């Protein structure tokens, strides 16, 4: 190991309603292999620990380009809670001068509004609705709905499934979620799996198995948007819709319906805050963390 092989890299750990991320300003391309880097820094035993890595890079179309990598190193593309976290990061670090922010992700321009406690993110218009679908997992029949809300999401209402537990706390999210996520129906991309318990027409409690993390997360932004839009489609739940997530926090989804399966001005609102900041000593030759300061 040489002195030149070890780089000191600033980072910030952030949480968006419980969804946690390592966030970095990468405009000078200090992180040259983000896929490997994400696996290392997101490791909860040997690294910082997070659901994913968020990188700010230069954009000619918006204030910055957001790149998101899941904890397994796969390119996540877009993440709702990640988009809200990186917007607060960019504003607090004075990368952008205004709390009204635009950023590029997957060739789409997103806009966000940063307030004292909350961040609102305007989402991409949803696509590929598939309502009232069925699949089999072993001896279980699963009734579900599908939508791409920026990422592909399977939405499963417990009350529509006689083969599943009636209580959200009793669902084996990791075990069953993994099996559904890898089902042929979602080949080749896979999907995020949302289990939903609705107590009213405007508040839905949800638990999400996220692809790329390959486990249940404490919150999922695009998942919350997917649940809200599906709830409007199949239950006629009005905007705004409140989602209770695993962390105990709540996210709000507001939208304007313009036709069957057509939505505009889809906005996701919730908390996004910094947990701590530090410096990683990263050895490039071995792709490993030497120290965290």
C-alpha positions in Angstrom: 0.0 0.0 0.0 1.4 3.4 -1.0 0.3 6.8 0.3 -0.9 7.7 -3.2 -3.2 4.6 -3.2 -5.2 5.8 -0.2 -7.7 8.6 -0.7 -9.6 10.5 1.9 -13.2 10.9 0.8 -15.8 13.1 2.5 -19.2 11.5 3.1 -22.5 12.2 4.8 -24.9 9.5 6.2 -28.5 10.5 5.6 -32.0 9.1 6.3 -35.2 9.6 4.3 -38.0 8.5 6.5 -35.8 5.6 7.6 -34.3 4.8 4.1 -30.6 5.4 4.8 -27.9 6.4 2.3 -24.2 7.3 2.0 -24.2 10.6 0.1 -21.1 12.2 -1.6 -20.2 15.1 -3.9 -18.5 13.2 -6.8 -18.2 16.1 -9.2 -14.5 15.6 -9.3 -15.0 11.9 -9.9 -13.1 10.8 -6.8 -15.2 7.6 -6.8 -14.2 6.0 -10.1 -15.8 2.5 -9.6 -19.1 3.3 -7.9 -20.5 -0.2 -8.1 -17.6 -1.7 -6.1 -17.5 1.4 -3.8 -21.2 1.0 -3.0 -20.8 -2.6 -1.9 -17.9 -1.6 0.4 -19.3 1.5 2.0 -22.9 0.2 2.4 -21.8 -3.0 4.2 -23.4 -2.8 7.6 -20.6 -4.8 9.3 -17.4 -3.6 7.6 -18.4 -0.3 6.2 -20.6 2.7 7.0 -23.8 0.8 6.4 -26.7 2.0 4.2 -29.4 0.9 1.8 -27.5 2.6 -1.0 -25.0 5.1 -2.3 -25.9 8.5 -3.7 -23.5 10.5 -5.8 -23.7 14.1 -7.1 -22.1 14.6 -10.5 -22.2 17.4 -13.1 -25.2 17.9 -15.4 -25.7 20.2 -18.3 -29.5 19.9 -18.0 -30.1 20.5 -14.3 -28.4 21.6 -11.0 -26.7 18.2 -10.8 -26.8 14.6 -11.9 -27.9 12.0 -9.3 -26.4 8.5 -9.5 -27.8 5.9 -7.2 -26.3 2.5 -6.5 -28.0 -0.2 -4.3 -26.0 -1.8 -1.5 -25.3 -4.8 -3.6 -23.5 -2.6 -6.2 -26.3 -2.7 -8.8 -27.3 0.6 -10.5 -30.5 1.6 -8.9 -31.2 4.5 -11.3 -33.9 6.4 -9.4 -34.8 6.3 -5.7 -37.6 8.6 -4.2 -36.3 8.9 -0.7 -32.7 9.1 -2.1 -33.8 12.0 -4.4 -35.2 13.8 -1.4 -32.0 13.2 0.7 -29.6 14.3 -2.0 -31.7 17.5 -2.6 -31.3 18.5 1.1 -27.6 17.5 0.9 -27.0 19.7 -2.2 -28.7 22.7 -0.6 -27.0 22.4 2.8 -23.6 21.9 1.2 -24.3 25.0 -1.0 -23.9 23.0 -4.2 -27.1 24.7 -5.2 -28.0 28.2 -3.9 -31.8 27.7 -3.7 -34.1 25.3 -1.8 -35.9 24.8 -5.2 -33.8 22.2 -6.8 -33.6 20.3 -10.1 -31.6 17.2 -10.7 -31.1 14.6 -13.5 -31.6 10.9 -13.0 -32.1 8.3 -15.7 -32.4 11.0 -18.4 -35.3 12.6 -16.5 -35.3 16.0 -14.8 -36.8 15.9 -11.2 -37.6 18.9 -9.1 -37.5 19.1 -5.3 -38.4 21.7 -2.7 -36.4 21.7 0.6 -38.0 23.1 3.8 -36.9 23.1 7.4 -38.1 19.5 8.2 -39.5 18.1 5.0 -38.5 17.6 1.4 -41.0 17.3 -1.4 -40.0 15.6 -4.7 -42.0 15.8 -7.9 -41.9 12.3 -9.3 -41.9 11.0 -12.9 -45.3 10.1 -14.2 -46.1 6.5 -13.6 -46.3 3.9 -16.3 -47.1 0.2 -17.1 -50.1 -0.3 -14.7 -51.1 -3.9 -14.5 -54.1 -4.3 -12.3 -55.5 -7.5 -10.7 -52.7 -9.9 -11.5 -52.1 -13.4 -10.1 -49.0 -15.5 -9.6 -48.1 -18.7 -7.6 -45.3 -19.1 -5.1 -45.2 -22.8 -4.0 -48.7 -23.5 -2.7 -49.6 -19.8 -2.4 -51.8 -17.8 -4.8 -50.7 -14.1 -4.8 -53.1 -11.4 -6.0 -51.2 -8.2 -6.8 -51.1 -5.0 -8.8 -48.1 -3.6 -10.7 -46.8 -0.1 -11.7 -43.6 1.5 -12.6 -43.4 4.6 -10.4 -39.8 5.3 -11.2 -38.9 1.8 -10.3 -40.9 -1.4 -10.9 -43.3 -2.2 -8.0 -45.6 -5.1 -7.1 -48.3 -4.0 -4.6 -50.0 -6.7 -2.5 -53.0 -5.8 -0.4 -53.3 -8.3 2.5 -57.1 -8.1 2.4 -57.1 -9.3 -1.2 -55.1 -12.4 -0.3 -56.6 -15.3 1.6 -53.3 -17.2 1.6 -51.4 -14.4 3.4 -51.5 -13.3 7.1 -54.1 -10.6 7.9 -51.6 -8.6 10.0 -48.7 -6.8 8.4 -46.4 -7.7 11.3 -46.9 -11.4 10.6 -45.7 -11.3 6.9 -42.4 -12.8 6.1 -41.3 -9.8 4.1 -37.7 -11.0 3.5 -38.5 -14.7 2.7 -41.7 -14.2 0.7 -40.6 -10.9 -0.8 -37.4 -12.5 -2.2 -39.4 -15.3 -3.8 -41.9 -12.9 -5.5 -39.1 -10.5 -6.5 -37.4 -13.3 -8.4 -40.6 -14.7 -10.0 -40.7 -15.2 -13.8 -43.5 -12.6 -14.0 -40.9 -9.8 -13.3 -38.1 -11.2 -15.4 -35.5 -9.9 -16.2 -35.5 -6.7 -14.0 -37.2 -8.1 -11.0 -39.4 -5.8 -8.9 -39.8 -4.3 -5.5 -42.4 -6.0 -3.4 -44.8 -4.0 -1.2 -47.1 -5.6 1.3 -50.0 -3.3 2.4 -52.5 -3.2 5.2 -55.1 -0.4 4.8 -56.9 0.8 7.9 -58.8 3.6 6.0 -59.2 5.0 2.5 -56.4 7.6 3.1 -53.8 5.9 5.3 -51.9 2.7 4.3 -49.3 0.9 6.2 -46.7 -0.8 4.0 -43.6 -3.0 4.3 -41.2 -3.2 1.3 -38.7 -5.8 0.0 -36.3 -3.8 -2.2 -34.4 -5.3 -5.0 -30.7 -4.4 -4.9 -30.8 -4.2 -1.2 -32.3 -7.7 -1.3 -34.0 -7.2 2.1 -36.7 -5.3 3.7 -36.0 -1.6 4.1 -37.4 0.8 6.7 -39.0 2.9 3.9 -39.3 3.1 0.2 -40.1 6.3 -1.7 -41.1 4.9 -5.1 -42.8 2.1 -3.2 -45.0 4.6 -1.3 -45.8 6.3 -4.6 -46.7 3.0 -6.1 -49.0 2.0 -3.2 -50.7 5.4 -3.3 -51.4 5.3 -7.0 -52.6 1.7 -6.9 -54.9 2.6 -4.0 -56.4 5.3 -6.1 -56.9 2.9 -9.0 -58.4 0.0 -7.2 -59.9 1.7 -4.1 -60.6 5.2 -5.4 -58.6 6.6 -2.4 -58.3 10.4 -2.9 -55.2 12.5 -3.0 -53.2 13.1 -0.8 -52.6 9.6 0.6 -50.6 8.9 3.7 -48.2 5.9 3.9 -47.0 4.5 7.2 -43.6 2.9 6.7 -41.6 0.4 8.7 -39.5 3.1 10.5 -42.6 4.4 12.1 -42.6 7.6 10.0 -45.1 8.7 7.5 -44.8 9.7 3.8 -47.4 11.7 1.9 -48.2 11.2 -1.8 -50.1 13.9 -3.7 -51.2 13.6 -7.3 -53.6 14.8 -10.0 -55.5 12.1 -11.9 -56.1 13.0 -15.5 -57.6 9.8 -16.8 -57.6 6.0 -16.3 -54.0 5.1 -15.4 -52.9 8.7 -16.1 -51.4 10.9 -13.4 -49.6 14.2 -13.3 -47.9 16.3 -10.6 -47.1 13.2 -8.5 -45.3 14.5 -5.4 -43.6 12.6 -2.5 -43.1 14.4 0.8 -41.4 13.3 4.0 -38.4 13.7 6.2 -34.8 13.8 5.0 -32.0 14.6 7.4 -28.3 14.2 7.9 -27.3 11.7 10.6 -23.5 12.3 10.6 -20.6 13.2 8.4 -17.1 11.9 8.2 -14.1 10.9 6.1 -13.3 7.5 4.6 -9.7 6.4 4.0 -10.2 4.3 1.0 -7.5 2.0 -0.5 -8.1 1.8 -4.3 -5.8 -1.2 -5.0 -7.7 -3.5 -2.6 -11.1 -1.7 -2.9 -11.4 -1.5 0.9 -11.8 0.9 3.7 -8.7 1.5 5.7 -10.3 3.8 8.3 -13.4 5.9 8.9 -12.8 9.3 10.6 
